[in-house]
Amino acid sequence: MATFADRLLPKTLVLFDVDGTLTLARRAASPEILKVLQDVRKKVVIGFVGGSDFTKISEQLAIDGRPVVETFDYAFAENGLIAYKAGKQLASQSFINHLGEERYKPLVNFILHYIADLDIPIKRGTFIEFRNGMINVSPIGRNASVEERNTFEKYDLERGLRKEFVRVLREKFASYDLTFSIGGQISFDVFPNGWDKTYALRHVEDEGFEQIHFFGDKTYKGGNDYEIFNDPRTIGHTVKAPEDTIRILTELFLQ
Ligand code: M1P
């Protein structure tokens, strides 16, 4: 059971998506939002729930080089498959253990063939990123620069490249019970059904919180914030950018 007795509202937890909610896509958080978060933390308990891996989120949310597990009470990367509370790592499962090597190999082989056959203007490197709780698949490759990302995102929006890729995978690997989630600019995440951001709630459900707020930008159906935003355990807030997050936090907790 969490105590957080130093907070004015110790039974209120506020969780945040990262990209589009606390930061611009893949960018570092602004000093302004980091200051608001630390002010809010004096009142309530705070945490982030990102789809990305822990290292990337840590870089984005670091304050003066301090580890994020010191500046957030709960840190959930890969939808909560990597989880920390008060600086200590919590036990979790892994994608490969869940799926098994025998089923994983045909999936990876199919994805790599599909990407090899895709005729897109540029390709870079790291087309599949293997993470603890998921794999991340990118047709252009995760080594793309910021400019290349932006160009690909536009190109994909016009052509529905990722949507079609995901449609094919859903059909071909229907028996695998996997979720394919387009959460960012150049890729999509693949994880077992139920391992969306609601997975993070498993780590806090016995902690005695009376209110759990969630802030996210991709709260629409198909977005990677949809499930946790609509979960009956959370009070959802949709934002379009970090400025919205600051505004709502100020209205709710800083006046
Ligand atoms: O947090 C949203 C997504 O951010 C990244 O997506 P992309 O590289 O496509 O912009 C990835 O880390 C992805 O896993 C994550 O869901």
Residues whose N, C-alpha, C, O or C-beta is under 5 A from the ligand:
A	BS01	M1P	D19 G51 S52 D53 N136 G183 G184 Q185 I186 S187 D189
